[in-house]
């Protein structure tokens, strides 16, 4: 269960991470944002963004249609 899910299907790097950066403030500290994206760069980019910004990369699973979903927990 996530607080917010971003549909970034069809968007290419760096747009999914930019959308994540813009949306992270919309959830409370401790809340989660899931990014659903079919660009293979989104996974490594999301993990790197979390390291740089101090948020927690929770993990990866798949949306109902099989597209990768990356979950981030807001730390700050």
TAGIRA-V226567 format. One record per run of one state. SS is the DSSP state (H for helix, E for strand, C for the rest). FROM is the first residue (numbers start at 0). TO is the last residue. If there is no record, write none. Layout:
{{SS	FROM	TO} {SS	FROM	TO}}
This chain:
{{C	0	2} {E	3	6} {C	7	13} {H	14	25} {C	26	30} {E	31	35} {C	36	39} {H	40	52} {C	53	54} {E	55	61} {C	62	66} {E	67	72} {C	73	75}}
